[in-house]
Amino acid sequence: MDVPREVIMALVLISMIIPALNPLGLPLMVGDMSRAWYRTVDELPEGSVILFDIAFGSGGYPSLGPGTIAAFHQMFEKGHKIIMMATDLEGSMMYPLIMDSVKPEQNYGAVYGEDWVFFGYIAGGQTAMAGILGDIRALVSTDYQGNDIDSLAVMDGVNGADDFDLVASITTSGDIAEGWVYQGYSQYNRPVIGGCLSMMTTSIKPYYDTGQLLGLMDGIKGAADLEFLTKHPGDAIVSSDILSFSQTLVLIFIAVGNIAYWIQKGGNS
C-alpha cells in the first residue's frame, strides 16, 4: 500500500523497454478480419494479379507500414504480380521505405517490371480508382521511374478491372477506404481487401460484415496479426509485445493493490 508511485512507473517503463530491445514473441489472438485478409491472398492461384494502393503517408506509417510490409511479404512469397499505386500524395514516399524492408529481389527473386510495378501518386480519389479499373493506359502511360508501361512484362495483358484478381488498399482516409469498395466491388465486381487505422474500424467494418470487403487489417493490431500469420515479425509484433507485457504488469499491480486494500481493511475491522 505504501509503494512509491515513482517505483511503479519505473517498473512499467522497464516492462516496456525489455520487449522493445528483445521482442518476446508473446502469443497473439489473431482477429477474424486479419485472418480473412491472409486467407484471401493465400487462396489466390500463383501468379495472380493484385492491384495495391499505398494510401497513407508518414503520419500513418507507424500503424499501417508494418502491416503493408507483411502483406507484401505474403504476396511476393506466393508469386503474385503486384500493380502498385498511391492515392495519397505521400504514398510515393512510403513506397521505397516499404520496399527496403520487404527486399523482394533479395528475398524472393522478384524483378521490377516483371513481378511488380509502381505507378506513383495518382490524383483524384475515386476518379483515379475508376480510371485504373476502367482503362489503365488511358490514365497512366509511364511508371514512377518514367518507364513506358507497355515495355514492362508485368503489364502484359493487364488493361483494367477484369485483369485484376484482387484489389487491396491500406489507407488513413475513410474516403479512400470506402472508394475502393464503391469502385472495386460495387462498380467492377472485383474482390477487395482493405486496411485502415483502428479508429476507422467502426465505420469500415460494416463493409467486411456484408462481404463487400473480404478482409480487413485493423491498425497496428491487424498489422501484428499479419506479421504473425506470414511469419515475418516486425514492428507491429514488437508493439504488441510492449502493450501485452506492460499492461499485464499493470493488471498485476491492480490485483495486488486490491488484495492489499481488503487485507488491510479486514485487519482494521
N, C-alpha and C positions, 0 to 999 in steps of 0.2 A: 504493500500500500504506500510505501514511502520511497519507491524507486524514483530518482530524479528524472524529470521529463527529458533532460538532455541525454541521459543514458539510453532511454527508449528510442529517441530519434537517431542516436548514433548507431544503435543496433539495426534499425530499419535501413539506414544508409548503407551499412555494411552488407545487409542482406540484398541490396540492390547491386552493389559493386561486385560481389562474388560471382553471380551468374553472368554479369556483363563481361568480366575478364575470362571466365571459364564457363561457357554455356553448359547447363546441366542436362539438357535434353529431357526435361520433365514430360510425362505423358500428357497428350492433348486429347480432349474430347472433340473430335472433328465434327463440324457442323454439317447438316444435310445439304445446305446450299453450296458449300465448298466441295463436298463430295460429289454433288451433281455436276459441278463445273469440271472436275477432274475426270469423271466418268464419261462426260460428253466428248471431251478431247480424246480420251483413251480409246473410245469405241470407234473413232473415225478410221477408215482404211488408210494404210500407209500411203503417203504422197497426196493426201487431201489438201485442198487449197483453203487457207484461212485468211480472212480479212481482219486485221487487227488495228484498232485505233488507240494510240497512246495519247489519251486526252486529259493529261494533267501536267502541272508544272512543278517548280521547286517546292512550293508550299504543300503539295500533295505527295511529294516523293517519299517522305518518311513512312507514310501509311500505305501508299499504293505501289511504290517502287519495288519492295521485296516480293510482293505478290506477282507483279509483272515479270520479274526475273524468274520466279518459279514457274510461271505459266509458259514462258519461252523455253525453259529447260525441257519441260514436258513435250512441247510441240516439236522442237528440234530432235529430241530423243526418239520421237515417233516417226521422224522422217517426213513431216508435213512441210508444205510450201506456204510461206507466210508473206502476204502482201500488207505492208505496214504503212500507216498514215498517221497524221495528227490533226485533230480538230481543235486542239488547244495550241495557242501560239508558242508556248514553252515546250510543247511536246518534242519539238526538234532538238531542244537542248537535253531532254531526258533520254532520247534515243541512244546517244553514244555512252552515257552512263550505264544504261541497261545492258547494252551490247558488251561493254567492257567487263561486266560481271558474268554474263552468260558465256562469252567467248565461243560462239558457235563453230568457228573454224577449227579451233584447237580441241574443243570437247566433242564435237560431232562430225567433223569433216565437212561441214556445210560451206557452201561457196556463195558469196554475194552475187546476185544476178542470176544464180541458178536455183538457189533454195530460198532466198528471201530478197525483198527489195523494200526500200523506204522512200515514200513519195515526199515526205516532209509535211509542213503545215499546209492545210487546205482550208481556206476561209469559207465561212458561210453556214456553218452548223448543219442543219438538216438539208440545206441546198447542196452542200458538199457531199453529204451521205447519199442523197438521191442521184447526184452526178456520178459518183463512183459506182453505185449499184446499177445505174441505168446504162451508162456508156463511158467506160474509163477513159478511152482515148479522146473523147470529146472534151474531157475535163483536164486530163494530165497527158503531157507529151514527153516529159523528162522526169527522172527521179531526183532525189535530193542532191545527188552528186553531179547532176547535169547530163546523165546518160540518157540517150533515147530509149524509151521503154520498149520499143519494138526490137531493140538489139539485145534485150535481156531474156534468157531462156525461160526464166520463171514466169514471164508474161505470155508465153506461147499458149494460145487458146483461152486466155483469161481476158474477157471483154466486159463482163458485167455480172449481175446478181446470180444468174444461172450457173456461173462457173465457180462460185464460192460454196464450199461445203459447210462453212461455218463463219459467222460474223461474231467478233469479240471486241469488247471495248472496256477500258478501265479509265474512270473519269472522276473528277471532283465536281462536275456540273450535272445538276438534275436534268437540264435541258438536253444535254448530250446523251445521258443515260436513257432518257425517255425517247429521244430522237431515233436512236438505233432500233428501239422496239417498234416505233411507228414506221420507219423506213425499211429496216431489215426484215422484221416479222410481218407487220400488217400489210405493207405495200408490196414486198417482193417474196414473202413466204419463205424466208431463209431462217434456219435455226440460229438463235442468238444467245450468247452468254455475256454477262456483264460483271463489272467490279466497281465499287463505289466506296466513299467514306462511310464509316459506321453511322454517322449522324444522318446520312441519307437513306439508310436501310428501310426505315418505316415507310418512306414514300416509293421506294423502288421494289421492295419485296412483293407487293401485290402482283407485279408482272411475273415474278417467279411462281407465286402461288397459282396463277391462272395458266401457267405453261407458256407464256409469251417469252420468258427468259428460261432457258434450260438449266442455267446455273448462275450463281451469284457469289462473288467474292466480297465478303463483308469487312472492309477496312483491314486493320492490322491483324485482327483475329482470323479473318479469312485468308490473309497472306500467310500466317503461321500454319494454317491448315494445309494450304497448297505446298508449302515448303516441306511439311511432314509427309504428305501423300506422294510428292515427287521425289522424296529422299534427297532433297537439296536444301539442307538447313541454312538459314541466313539470318538477317537482322530481325525478321519477324519472330522467329523462334527465340532469339535472344531476348527480345522484348517480352515475349510470353513467359519465359523463364523468370525474368526480373519481376514481372507482375505476380506470377504464381508464388515465388519464393517470399517476396516481401509481404504480400497480402496474407500468406499462411502465418508468417510471424505476427502480423497484426492481430489475426484471429486468435492466436495463442495468447497474446497479451490480454485481449478482451476476456477470454475464458479464465485465465489466471486471475485477472483483476476482479471478476465477478465472484469467483470462488473465494478469494481472499476477503472480499466485502462481506459475504454471507457468513464466513467463519468468524470474522471479527464481530459482526452483528450478533451472532449466536453467543459468543463469549461475553459480550456486554450485557446481554439479556439474562 
